């Protein structure tokens, strides 16, 4: 379900104007897409904050009302202050409800990698987001990756990822999303296990030799 957000037109470009808007509780923004001209607008921060804090996060569907013209839109880019983290600027992309659009979706790990933990390894996640294509209504808030059966030396790739219905990606199938990695501690465990096996083999060999001597006597 799309969230309605009213935008005001007529803002003046420039840093001073943008600063004044933020002081007044507005966020500078631009709206573009669908082959139409880009429009400089501003949106109320309280309304924008509500749109950003839904389950969909940055991929929330927004009905953007610009001077009576309503368009379905998504947030294509969001700029924050590097220290205060307040929103400085927003790019809204107009979208066709029946056409796929490319968006970044968070990759969330679920389950426990008990095999990796038992061998004192670590779970490495090289990619935290994945670029996918989906119709606006099918855009997922996140994609879950089950690591229950992950083991050291095993990787979960794009090819083995279970995608939600209506969602595709152009990312190479061989790209690794999650890996089970050995650590210094897991290597030491392996060495100790090997030493134990060698000791057992030596003992067994000794017993066999003693038995052979007894038979010879």
Buried (B, 14 or more C-beta within 10 A) or exposed (E): EBBEBBBBEEBEEEEEBBEBBBEEEBBBBBBBBEEEEEBBBBBBBEBBEEBBEBEBBBBBBBBBBBEEEEBBBBBBEBEEEEEEEEBBBBBBBBBEEEEBBEBEBBBEBEEEBEBBEEBBBBBEBEBEEBEBBBBBEBBBBBBBBBBEEBBBEBBBBBEEBEBBEBBEBEBEEEBEBBBBBBBEEBEEBBEEEEEEEEEEEEEEEEEEEEEEEEEEE
